[in-house]
Amino acid sequence: MVIGLPVPLLKDELQVKAVLEGLKEYKDVYQFFFNGDEYNLLIQRLWVLAQPVGSHADWLLDNELHLRKGGCQAEMGAFDLEMNTLDSYVIRDGKVDPCFVGGCVL
């Protein structure tokens, strides 16, 4: 499961430690029914990212959490519209390029 956390939270070492510890409880098997069919969902890994990087993870990973072919070497521009902010950045070789990081409050 990919989890996006606010950047200010990730900068607060004490607070993020408590949040990450709490997130471990989500590792489990979940059973649910939809349209009369039974499904089981196993969450065995958590991938915590800064919220703005979530759009990159959505692009990079398929529904089975496999990496997009060539995705780690690709250059990708992202515009991530949040509740009241717009974040923009470029990822090259799997890393955020600091030259192309921007954003604004809406």
N, C-alpha and C positions, 0 to 999 in steps of 0.2 A: 504494500500500500504506500502510495506517495502522499506525503503530508506537507503542505506549505504553511510555514509559520511566518508571522510578521518579522521583518528585519529588526525592529527595536527589541523584540523579545529575544531574538537570537544573540543580540549584543549583551544582554543581561545574563551573565554567567550563572548566577544563583537561580534566577527564575527559569531559565531554559533547562537547567538540570532537573528541576522539579517537574516540568512539563514532559520532558523526554522520559523520565521514570514513569509517569502516569500513562504515557502512550503505550508502554510495553503491555499493558493490560488488554490492548486490542488484538494481540497475537492469540488467535483462538479459531475455532471452527464455529461458523454461524449457519444455522439452518433456517430457511424461510420457504414460503410457498408463494407461487405466482401462477395465476390462471389454473389452479388445481395441480400444478406440478411442484414437486419438492426439489429444492436446491440446497447444496452445501457449499459454503464459501470458507476457504482456509486462508487466513492471513498469517503468514509465517515470517515475513520481512517487512520492516518499515523503512522507508527512505524519506528522511526529513530534509527539506530544502527551504530556502527563503521563498516566500510567496511569489515574488516576481519570476522566479526561475521555473515555476510550475508550468508555464506555457511551453517552455523548452522540453521539460520532461514529457508533456503530453505529445509533443511532436516526435521526440526521440524514441519513445517506447510504444510498442503495439499493444493490443489488448491482452496478450499473454506475457507482457513485460519483457519482450525480447527487443534488443536494440535494432533500430532501423539500419538497414545495410548502408554502410558508409557514414552513418550519422555522427560518429565520434570525430571524424575528420572534416565534417561539413562545416561550412560557415552559415550561421542561421541568425536572422534578425527577428527580434520579438517585440511586440507591443502588447503589454499586459494591462488590461483595463480592470481595475479593482473597484471597490465601493466608491471611493472618492479620489483615486489617484490613477495616473497613467504612467507606467514604467516602460522604458525602452532600453534595449541593450542588444549587443551582438555577441554571439558565442562562436569562438574559433578554436578548433582542436580541443573541444570539450571544456573550454574555460571562458569565462566572461572577459571580454576585451574592455579594459577600463576606459579606453578612448571613446567608446560608443555607449556609455551608460548615461541615461538621462531620465527625466520624469517631471511630472508636475501634479499639483493638487487641482482637482476639478471643482 
